[in-house]
Amino acid sequence: MMIDNYIMIYKNLPFKINGFIMYDAEDNYYTIVLNSRLSFSENKKTFEHELEHILNGDFLKIKNVGIMEASMR
Ligand SMILES: [Zn+2]
């Protein structure tokens, strides 16, 4: 299954945070935010974890805009 309703961006986040995901229910659009301070392989892991949630439709019950999940280290 291909998904193209997301954007992935890097932000300078605290070390404790792997990243987070935001969902805009109105547009059915996800923003995956990764931590630019972390390594490529750590970010890859976080990205794949969040992508898995999207593929599973884990966020579809949520009806508004906001942070769905913050992944802590
Ligand atoms: Zn999760």
PDB file of the backbone (N, CA, C, O) and the ligand in Angstrom, with CONECT records:
HET     ZN  A 101       1
ATOM      1  N   MET A   1       0.845  -1.197   0.000  1.00  0.00           N
ATOM      2  CA  MET A   1       0.000   0.000   0.000  1.00  0.00           C
ATOM      3  C   MET A   1       0.882   1.251   0.000  1.00  0.00           C
ATOM      4  O   MET A   1       1.792   1.389   0.818  1.00  0.00           O
ATOM      5  N   MET A   2       0.601   2.125  -0.905  1.00  0.00           N
ATOM      6  CA  MET A   2       1.342   3.382  -0.973  1.00  0.00           C
ATOM      7  C   MET A   2       0.612   4.450  -0.184  1.00  0.00           C
ATOM      8  O   MET A   2      -0.605   4.592  -0.300  1.00  0.00           O
ATOM      9  N   ILE A   3       1.324   5.173   0.586  1.00  0.00           N
ATOM     10  CA  ILE A   3       0.707   6.343   1.200  1.00  0.00           C
ATOM     11  C   ILE A   3       1.497   7.577   0.812  1.00  0.00           C
ATOM     12  O   ILE A   3       2.728   7.586   0.834  1.00  0.00           O
ATOM     13  N   ASP A   4       0.770   8.603   0.460  1.00  0.00           N
ATOM     14  CA  ASP A   4       1.450   9.834   0.056  1.00  0.00           C
ATOM     15  C   ASP A   4       0.866  11.051   0.772  1.00  0.00           C
ATOM     16  O   ASP A   4       1.160  12.193   0.419  1.00  0.00           O
ATOM     17  N   ASN A   5       0.037  10.789   1.780  1.00  0.00           N
ATOM     18  CA  ASN A   5      -0.582  11.919   2.484  1.00  0.00           C
ATOM     19  C   ASN A   5       0.187  12.278   3.749  1.00  0.00           C
ATOM     20  O   ASN A   5      -0.383  12.454   4.825  1.00  0.00           O
ATOM     21  N   TYR A   6       1.500  12.379   3.579  1.00  0.00           N
ATOM     22  CA  TYR A   6       2.290  12.812   4.733  1.00  0.00           C
ATOM     23  C   TYR A   6       3.492  13.619   4.263  1.00  0.00           C
ATOM     24  O   TYR A   6       3.902  13.562   3.104  1.00  0.00           O
ATOM     25  N   ILE A   7       4.030  14.361   5.199  1.00  0.00           N
ATOM     26  CA  ILE A   7       5.300  15.035   4.959  1.00  0.00           C
ATOM     27  C   ILE A   7       6.201  14.700   6.139  1.00  0.00           C
ATOM     28  O   ILE A   7       5.732  14.571   7.270  1.00  0.00           O
ATOM     29  N   MET A   8       7.466  14.562   5.878  1.00  0.00           N
ATOM     30  CA  MET A   8       8.422  14.280   6.931  1.00  0.00           C
ATOM     31  C   MET A   8       9.374  15.458   7.052  1.00  0.00           C
ATOM     32  O   MET A   8       9.980  15.890   6.071  1.00  0.00           O
ATOM     33  N   ILE A   9       9.497  15.972   8.268  1.00  0.00           N
ATOM     34  CA  ILE A   9      10.400  17.102   8.464  1.00  0.00           C
ATOM     35  C   ILE A   9      11.322  16.839   9.664  1.00  0.00           C
ATOM     36  O   ILE A   9      11.029  16.016  10.532  1.00  0.00           O
ATOM     37  N   TYR A  10      12.435  17.560   9.680  1.00  0.00           N
ATOM     38  CA  TYR A  10      13.366  17.480  10.804  1.00  0.00           C
ATOM     39  C   TYR A  10      13.256  18.753  11.624  1.00  0.00           C
ATOM     40  O   TYR A  10      13.118  19.857  11.097  1.00  0.00           O
ATOM     41  N   LYS A  11      13.324  18.556  12.940  1.00  0.00           N
ATOM     42  CA  LYS A  11      13.369  19.711  13.835  1.00  0.00           C
ATOM     43  C   LYS A  11      14.403  19.465  14.913  1.00  0.00           C
ATOM     44  O   LYS A  11      14.704  18.326  15.270  1.00  0.00           O
ATOM     45  N   ASN A  12      14.934  20.550  15.416  1.00  0.00           N
ATOM     46  CA  ASN A  12      15.894  20.487  16.497  1.00  0.00           C
ATOM     47  C   ASN A  12      15.135  20.278  17.805  1.00  0.00           C
ATOM     48  O   ASN A  12      14.745  21.242  18.463  1.00  0.00           O
ATOM     49  N   LEU A  13      14.930  19.029  18.174  1.00  0.00           N
ATOM     50  CA  LEU A  13      14.126  18.696  19.344  1.00  0.00           C
ATOM     51  C   LEU A  13      15.040  18.317  20.513  1.00  0.00           C
ATOM     52  O   LEU A  13      16.218  18.020  20.316  1.00  0.00           O
ATOM     53  N   PRO A  14      14.486  18.331  21.733  1.00  0.00           N
ATOM     54  CA  PRO A  14      15.278  17.839  22.863  1.00  0.00           C
ATOM     55  C   PRO A  14      15.721  16.386  22.642  1.00  0.00           C
ATOM     56  O   PRO A  14      15.043  15.614  21.963  1.00  0.00           O
ATOM     57  N   PHE A  15      16.852  16.036  23.221  1.00  0.00           N
ATOM     58  CA  PHE A  15      17.392  14.693  23.022  1.00  0.00           C
ATOM     59  C   PHE A  15      16.446  13.587  23.482  1.00  0.00           C
ATOM     60  O   PHE A  15      16.465  12.477  22.951  1.00  0.00           O
ATOM     61  N   LYS A  16      15.616  13.909  24.483  1.00  0.00           N
ATOM     62  CA  LYS A  16      14.695  12.917  25.051  1.00  0.00           C
ATOM     63  C   LYS A  16      13.617  12.472  24.077  1.00  0.00           C
ATOM     64  O   LYS A  16      13.000  11.421  24.249  1.00  0.00           O
ATOM     65  N   ILE A  17      13.399  13.287  23.051  1.00  0.00           N
ATOM     66  CA  ILE A  17      12.284  13.022  22.139  1.00  0.00           C
ATOM     67  C   ILE A  17      12.801  12.463  20.819  1.00  0.00           C
ATOM     68  O   ILE A  17      13.642  13.078  20.163  1.00  0.00           O
ATOM     69  N   ASN A  18      12.297  11.302  20.437  1.00  0.00           N
ATOM     70  CA  ASN A  18      12.644  10.743  19.134  1.00  0.00           C
ATOM     71  C   ASN A  18      11.994  11.519  18.009  1.00  0.00           C
ATOM     72  O   ASN A  18      12.578  11.735  16.948  1.00  0.00           O
ATOM     73  N   GLY A  19      10.756  11.936  18.278  1.00  0.00           N
ATOM     74  CA  GLY A  19      10.013  12.653  17.273  1.00  0.00           C
ATOM     75  C   GLY A  19       8.545  12.613  17.631  1.00  0.00           C
ATOM     76  O   GLY A  19       8.165  12.097  18.682  1.00  0.00           O
ATOM     77  N   PHE A  20       7.723  13.158  16.753  1.00  0.00           N
ATOM     78  CA  PHE A  20       6.289  13.065  16.992  1.00  0.00           C
ATOM     79  C   PHE A  20       5.549  13.130  15.667  1.00  0.00           C
ATOM     80  O   PHE A  20       6.115  13.434  14.617  1.00  0.00           O
ATOM     81  N   ILE A  21       4.271  12.834  15.758  1.00  0.00           N
ATOM     82  CA  ILE A  21       3.458  12.845  14.550  1.00  0.00           C
ATOM     83  C   ILE A  21       2.213  13.680  14.795  1.00  0.00           C
ATOM     84  O   ILE A  21       1.578  13.584  15.846  1.00  0.00           O
ATOM     85  N   MET A  22       1.880  14.488  13.823  1.00  0.00           N
ATOM     86  CA  MET A  22       0.672  15.300  13.893  1.00  0.00           C
ATOM     87  C   MET A  22      -0.265  14.871  12.765  1.00  0.00           C
ATOM     88  O   MET A  22       0.169  14.441  11.697  1.00  0.00           O
ATOM     89  N   TYR A  23      -1.537  15.000  13.035  1.00  0.00           N
ATOM     90  CA  TYR A  23      -2.527  14.598  12.039  1.00  0.00           C
ATOM     91  C   TYR A  23      -3.553  15.700  11.864  1.00  0.00           C
ATOM     92  O   TYR A  23      -4.087  16.230  12.839  1.00  0.00           O
ATOM     93  N   ASP A  24      -3.821  16.035  10.629  1.00  0.00           N
ATOM     94  CA  ASP A  24      -4.880  16.981  10.304  1.00  0.00           C
ATOM     95  C   ASP A  24      -6.036  16.177   9.715  1.00  0.00           C
ATOM     96  O   ASP A  24      -5.993  15.759   8.558  1.00  0.00           O
ATOM     97  N   ALA A  25      -7.067  15.967  10.526  1.00  0.00           N
ATOM     98  CA  ALA A  25      -8.168  15.092  10.127  1.00  0.00           C
ATOM     99  C   ALA A  25      -8.945  15.650   8.932  1.00  0.00           C
ATOM    100  O   ALA A  25      -9.417  14.894   8.084  1.00  0.00           O
ATOM    101  N   GLU A  26      -9.069  16.947   8.874  1.00  0.00           N
ATOM    102  CA  GLU A  26      -9.844  17.570   7.799  1.00  0.00           C
ATOM    103  C   GLU A  26      -9.223  17.269   6.426  1.00  0.00           C
ATOM    104  O   GLU A  26      -9.931  16.991   5.458  1.00  0.00           O
ATOM    105  N   ASP A  27      -7.927  17.328   6.368  1.00  0.00           N
ATOM    106  CA  ASP A  27      -7.224  17.065   5.102  1.00  0.00           C
ATOM    107  C   ASP A  27      -6.681  15.643   5.024  1.00  0.00           C
ATOM    108  O   ASP A  27      -6.093  15.256   4.014  1.00  0.00           O
ATOM    109  N   ASN A  28      -6.877  14.862   6.089  1.00  0.00           N
ATOM    110  CA  ASN A  28      -6.306  13.522   6.168  1.00  0.00           C
ATOM    111  C   ASN A  28      -4.813  13.548   5.825  1.00  0.00           C
ATOM    112  O   ASN A  28      -4.340  12.849   4.929  1.00  0.00           O
ATOM    113  N   TYR A  29      -4.111  14.369   6.565  1.00  0.00           N
ATOM    114  CA  TYR A  29      -2.714  14.606   6.256  1.00  0.00           C
ATOM    115  C   TYR A  29      -1.856  14.526   7.516  1.00  0.00           C
ATOM    116  O   TYR A  29      -2.200  15.080   8.560  1.00  0.00           O
ATOM    117  N   TYR A  30      -0.732  13.824   7.390  1.00  0.00           N
ATOM    118  CA  TYR A  30       0.149  13.604   8.525  1.00  0.00           C
ATOM    119  C   TYR A  30       1.432  14.411   8.383  1.00  0.00           C
ATOM    120  O   TYR A  30       1.936  14.627   7.280  1.00  0.00           O
ATOM    121  N   THR A  31       1.939  14.845   9.507  1.00  0.00           N
ATOM    122  CA  THR A  31       3.272  15.432   9.551  1.00  0.00           C
ATOM    123  C   THR A  31       4.107  14.619  10.535  1.00  0.00           C
ATOM    124  O   THR A  31       3.811  14.562  11.729  1.00  0.00           O
ATOM    125  N   ILE A  32       5.134  14.005  10.019  1.00  0.00           N
ATOM    126  CA  ILE A  32       6.049  13.230  10.861  1.00  0.00           C
ATOM    127  C   ILE A  32       7.263  14.105  11.135  1.00  0.00           C
ATOM    128  O   ILE A  32       7.980  14.508  10.219  1.00  0.00           O
ATOM    129  N   VAL A  33       7.476  14.386  12.406  1.00  0.00           N
ATOM    130  CA  VAL A  33       8.583  15.256  12.790  1.00  0.00           C
ATOM    131  C   VAL A  33       9.669  14.414  13.451  1.00  0.00           C
ATOM    132  O   VAL A  33       9.434  13.753  14.462  1.00  0.00           O
ATOM    133  N   LEU A  34      10.843  14.450  12.871  1.00  0.00           N
ATOM    134  CA  LEU A  34      11.973  13.702  13.422  1.00  0.00           C
ATOM    135  C   LEU A  34      12.969  14.664  14.051  1.00  0.00           C
ATOM    136  O   LEU A  34      12.959  15.864  13.774  1.00  0.00           O
ATOM    137  N   ASN A  35      13.819  14.122  14.894  1.00  0.00           N
ATOM    138  CA  ASN A  35      14.761  14.940  15.644  1.00  0.00           C
ATOM    139  C   ASN A  35      16.085  15.056  14.897  1.00  0.00           C
ATOM    140  O   ASN A  35      16.799  14.067  14.728  1.00  0.00           O
ATOM    141  N   SER A  36      16.403  16.248  14.460  1.00  0.00           N
ATOM    142  CA  SER A  36      17.618  16.452  13.655  1.00  0.00           C
ATOM    143  C   SER A  36      18.896  16.201  14.461  1.00  0.00           C
ATOM    144  O   SER A  36      19.979  16.082  13.888  1.00  0.00           O
ATOM    145  N   ARG A  37      18.770  16.120  15.786  1.00  0.00           N
ATOM    146  CA  ARG A  37      19.967  15.856  16.606  1.00  0.00           C
ATOM    147  C   ARG A  37      20.332  14.376  16.642  1.00  0.00           C
ATOM    148  O   ARG A  37      21.431  14.008  17.059  1.00  0.00           O
ATOM    149  N   LEU A  38      19.399  13.529  16.200  1.00  0.00           N
ATOM    150  CA  LEU A  38      19.643  12.090  16.317  1.00  0.00           C
ATOM    151  C   LEU A  38      20.225  11.532  15.022  1.00  0.00           C
ATOM    152  O   LEU A  38      20.217  12.187  13.980  1.00  0.00           O
ATOM    153  N   SER A  39      20.722  10.320  15.119  1.00  0.00           N
ATOM    154  CA  SER A  39      21.392   9.715  13.969  1.00  0.00           C
ATOM    155  C   SER A  39      20.384   9.280  12.906  1.00  0.00           C
ATOM    156  O   SER A  39      19.185   9.173  13.163  1.00  0.00           O
ATOM    157  N   PHE A  40      20.901   9.036  11.724  1.00  0.00           N
ATOM    158  CA  PHE A  40      20.062   8.579  10.623  1.00  0.00           C
ATOM    159  C   PHE A  40      19.314   7.302  11.002  1.00  0.00           C
ATOM    160  O   PHE A  40      18.117   7.184  10.739  1.00  0.00           O
ATOM    161  N   SER A  41      20.015   6.343  11.623  1.00  0.00           N
ATOM    162  CA  SER A  41      19.369   5.060  11.913  1.00  0.00           C
ATOM    163  C   SER A  41      18.314   5.202  13.011  1.00  0.00           C
ATOM    164  O   SER A  41      17.300   4.504  12.984  1.00  0.00           O
ATOM    165  N   GLU A  42      18.538   6.092  13.970  1.00  0.00           N
ATOM    166  CA  GLU A  42      17.517   6.334  14.988  1.00  0.00           C
ATOM    167  C   GLU A  42      16.277   6.973  14.368  1.00  0.00           C
ATOM    168  O   GLU A  42      15.148   6.604  14.692  1.00  0.00           O
ATOM    169  N   ASN A  43      16.497   7.920  13.487  1.00  0.00           N
ATOM    170  CA  ASN A  43      15.369   8.573  12.827  1.00  0.00           C
ATOM    171  C   ASN A  43      14.631   7.619  11.902  1.00  0.00           C
ATOM    172  O   ASN A  43      13.411   7.697  11.761  1.00  0.00           O
ATOM    173  N   LYS A  44      15.373   6.724  11.277  1.00  0.00           N
ATOM    174  CA  LYS A  44      14.758   5.733  10.393  1.00  0.00           C
ATOM    175  C   LYS A  44      13.802   4.841  11.192  1.00  0.00           C
ATOM    176  O   LYS A  44      12.707   4.506  10.742  1.00  0.00           O
ATOM    177  N   LYS A  45      14.258   4.470  12.390  1.00  0.00           N
ATOM    178  CA  LYS A  45      13.438   3.631  13.264  1.00  0.00           C
ATOM    179  C   LYS A  45      12.142   4.357  13.658  1.00  0.00           C
ATOM    180  O   LYS A  45      11.050   3.792  13.595  1.00  0.00           O
ATOM    181  N   THR A  46      12.297   5.615  14.062  1.00  0.00           N
ATOM    182  CA  THR A  46      11.121   6.408  14.455  1.00  0.00           C
ATOM    183  C   THR A  46      10.173   6.567  13.270  1.00  0.00           C
ATOM    184  O   THR A  46       8.960   6.405  13.403  1.00  0.00           O
ATOM    185  N   PHE A  47      10.745   6.886  12.112  1.00  0.00           N
ATOM    186  CA  PHE A  47       9.940   7.080  10.912  1.00  0.00           C
ATOM    187  C   PHE A  47       9.147   5.821  10.573  1.00  0.00           C
ATOM    188  O   PHE A  47       7.953   5.895  10.281  1.00  0.00           O
ATOM    189  N   GLU A  48       9.808   4.673  10.614  1.00  0.00           N
ATOM    190  CA  GLU A  48       9.126   3.415  10.278  1.00  0.00           C
ATOM    191  C   GLU A  48       8.041   3.079  11.298  1.00  0.00           C
ATOM    192  O   GLU A  48       6.993   2.532  10.956  1.00  0.00           O
ATOM    193  N   HIS A  49       8.314   3.416  12.548  1.00  0.00           N
ATOM    194  CA  HIS A  49       7.314   3.190  13.598  1.00  0.00           C
ATOM    195  C   HIS A  49       6.049   4.012  13.322  1.00  0.00           C
ATOM    196  O   HIS A  49       4.934   3.499  13.410  1.00  0.00           O
ATOM    197  N   GLU A  50       6.237   5.283  12.990  1.00  0.00           N
ATOM    198  CA  GLU A  50       5.081   6.150  12.756  1.00  0.00           C
ATOM    199  C   GLU A  50       4.353   5.771  11.464  1.00  0.00           C
ATOM    200  O   GLU A  50       3.125   5.825  11.384  1.00  0.00           O
ATOM    201  N   LEU A  51       5.135   5.390  10.465  1.00  0.00           N
ATOM    202  CA  LEU A  51       4.539   4.960   9.198  1.00  0.00           C
ATOM    203  C   LEU A  51       3.648   3.736   9.402  1.00  0.00           C
ATOM    204  O   LEU A  51       2.581   3.614   8.801  1.00  0.00           O
ATOM    205  N   GLU A  52       4.107   2.853  10.250  1.00  0.00           N
ATOM    206  CA  GLU A  52       3.336   1.661  10.606  1.00  0.00           C
ATOM    207  C   GLU A  52       1.975   2.050  11.201  1.00  0.00           C
ATOM    208  O   GLU A  52       0.954   1.451  10.864  1.00  0.00           O
ATOM    209  N   HIS A  53       1.966   3.038  12.073  1.00  0.00           N
ATOM    210  CA  HIS A  53       0.713   3.535  12.649  1.00  0.00           C
ATOM    211  C   HIS A  53      -0.211   4.060  11.555  1.00  0.00           C
ATOM    212  O   HIS A  53      -1.412   3.791  11.557  1.00  0.00           O
ATOM    213  N   ILE A  54       0.364   4.810  10.625  1.00  0.00           N
ATOM    214  CA  ILE A  54      -0.450   5.369   9.538  1.00  0.00           C
ATOM    215  C   ILE A  54      -1.057   4.237   8.718  1.00  0.00           C
ATOM    216  O   ILE A  54      -2.253   4.246   8.425  1.00  0.00           O
ATOM    217  N   LEU A  55      -0.231   3.263   8.348  1.00  0.00           N
ATOM    218  CA  LEU A  55      -0.705   2.129   7.544  1.00  0.00           C
ATOM    219  C   LEU A  55      -1.786   1.343   8.275  1.00  0.00           C
ATOM    220  O   LEU A  55      -2.717   0.832   7.651  1.00  0.00           O
ATOM    221  N   ASN A  56      -1.665   1.246   9.595  1.00  0.00           N
ATOM    222  CA  ASN A  56      -2.661   0.526  10.393  1.00  0.00           C
ATOM    223  C   ASN A  56      -3.921   1.342  10.626  1.00  0.00           C
ATOM    224  O   ASN A  56      -4.904   0.824  11.157  1.00  0.00           O
ATOM    225  N   GLY A  57      -3.906   2.615  10.235  1.00  0.00           N
ATOM    226  CA  GLY A  57      -5.064   3.476  10.460  1.00  0.00           C
ATOM    227  C   GLY A  57      -5.274   3.810  11.917  1.00  0.00           C
ATOM    228  O   GLY A  57      -6.394   4.098  12.339  1.00  0.00           O
ATOM    229  N   ASP A  58      -4.199   3.774  12.692  1.00  0.00           N
ATOM    230  CA  ASP A  58      -4.310   3.978  14.134  1.00  0.00           C
ATOM    231  C   ASP A  58      -4.778   5.375  14.519  1.00  0.00           C
ATOM    232  O   ASP A  58      -5.279   5.588  15.623  1.00  0.00           O
ATOM    233  N   PHE A  59      -4.614   6.317  13.611  1.00  0.00           N
ATOM    234  CA  PHE A  59      -4.939   7.698  13.968  1.00  0.00           C
ATOM    235  C   PHE A  59      -6.279   8.153  13.393  1.00  0.00           C
ATOM    236  O   PHE A  59      -6.707   9.283  13.626  1.00  0.00           O
ATOM    237  N   LEU A  60      -6.928   7.285  12.653  1.00  0.00           N
ATOM    238  CA  LEU A  60      -8.109   7.722  11.905  1.00  0.00           C
ATOM    239  C   LEU A  60      -9.314   8.042  12.782  1.00  0.00           C
ATOM    240  O   LEU A  60     -10.234   8.735  12.348  1.00  0.00           O
ATOM    241  N   LYS A  61      -9.312   7.541  14.005  1.00  0.00           N
ATOM    242  CA  LYS A  61     -10.451   7.822  14.886  1.00  0.00           C
ATOM    243  C   LYS A  61     -10.398   9.239  15.434  1.00  0.00           C
ATOM    244  O   LYS A  61     -11.383   9.762  15.955  1.00  0.00           O
ATOM    245  N   ILE A  62      -9.244   9.839  15.305  1.00  0.00           N
ATOM    246  CA  ILE A  62      -9.078  11.165  15.881  1.00  0.00           C
ATOM    247  C   ILE A  62      -9.663  12.208  14.936  1.00  0.00           C
ATOM    248  O   ILE A  62      -9.436  12.183  13.726  1.00  0.00           O
ATOM    249  N   LYS A  63     -10.416  13.118  15.524  1.00  0.00           N
ATOM    250  CA  LYS A  63     -11.239  14.002  14.710  1.00  0.00           C
ATOM    251  C   LYS A  63     -10.699  15.422  14.591  1.00  0.00           C
ATOM    252  O   LYS A  63     -11.316  16.272  13.949  1.00  0.00           O
ATOM    253  N   ASN A  64      -9.571  15.676  15.195  1.00  0.00           N
ATOM    254  CA  ASN A  64      -9.105  17.059  15.117  1.00  0.00           C
ATOM    255  C   ASN A  64      -7.623  17.126  14.804  1.00  0.00           C
ATOM    256  O   ASN A  64      -6.989  16.115  14.501  1.00  0.00           O
ATOM    257  N   VAL A  65      -7.097  18.298  14.880  1.00  0.00           N
ATOM    258  CA  VAL A  65      -5.701  18.522  14.536  1.00  0.00           C
ATOM    259  C   VAL A  65      -4.858  18.473  15.791  1.00  0.00           C
ATOM    260  O   VAL A  65      -5.237  19.032  16.820  1.00  0.00           O
ATOM    261  N   GLY A  66      -3.756  17.832  15.715  1.00  0.00           N
ATOM    262  CA  GLY A  66      -2.872  17.881  16.870  1.00  0.00           C
ATOM    263  C   GLY A  66      -1.835  16.804  16.845  1.00  0.00           C
ATOM    264  O   GLY A  66      -1.715  16.041  15.886  1.00  0.00           O
ATOM    265  N   ILE A  67      -1.093  16.755  17.911  1.00  0.00           N
ATOM    266  CA  ILE A  67      -0.045  15.760  18.052  1.00  0.00           C
ATOM    267  C   ILE A  67      -0.675  14.438  18.474  1.00  0.00           C
ATOM    268  O   ILE A  67      -1.356  14.372  19.497  1.00  0.00           O
ATOM    269  N   MET A  68      -0.456  13.409  17.709  1.00  0.00           N
ATOM    270  CA  MET A  68      -1.030  12.114  17.989  1.00  0.00           C
ATOM    271  C   MET A  68      -0.150  11.306  18.913  1.00  0.00           C
ATOM    272  O   MET A  68      -0.630  10.577  19.780  1.00  0.00           O
ATOM    273  N   GLU A  69       1.128  11.447  18.714  1.00  0.00           N
ATOM    274  CA  GLU A  69       2.042  10.624  19.485  1.00  0.00           C
ATOM    275  C   GLU A  69       3.394  11.304  19.533  1.00  0.00           C
ATOM    276  O   GLU A  69       3.926  11.758  18.519  1.00  0.00           O
ATOM    277  N   ALA A  70       3.927  11.360  20.723  1.00  0.00           N
ATOM    278  CA  ALA A  70       5.303  11.806  20.878  1.00  0.00           C
ATOM    279  C   ALA A  70       6.095  10.579  21.300  1.00  0.00           C
ATOM    280  O   ALA A  70       5.757   9.914  22.280  1.00  0.00           O
ATOM    281  N   SER A  71       7.123  10.292  20.572  1.00  0.00           N
ATOM    282  CA  SER A  71       7.931   9.116  20.850  1.00  0.00           C
ATOM    283  C   SER A  71       9.123   9.518  21.713  1.00  0.00           C
ATOM    284  O   SER A  71      10.005  10.263  21.285  1.00  0.00           O
ATOM    285  N   MET A  72       9.120   9.008  22.929  1.00  0.00           N
ATOM    286  CA  MET A  72      10.176   9.387  23.866  1.00  0.00           C
ATOM    287  C   MET A  72      11.279   8.328  23.897  1.00  0.00           C
ATOM    288  O   MET A  72      11.046   7.144  23.654  1.00  0.00           O
ATOM    289  N   ARG A  73      12.470   8.795  24.200  1.00  0.00           N
ATOM    290  CA  ARG A  73      13.586   7.867  24.289  1.00  0.00           C
ATOM    291  C   ARG A  73      13.688   7.261  25.670  1.00  0.00           C
ATOM    292  O   ARG A  73      14.579   6.451  25.925  1.00  0.00           O
TER     293      ARG A  73
HETATM  294 ZN    ZN A 101       3.733   4.392  18.506  1.00  0.00          ZN2+
END
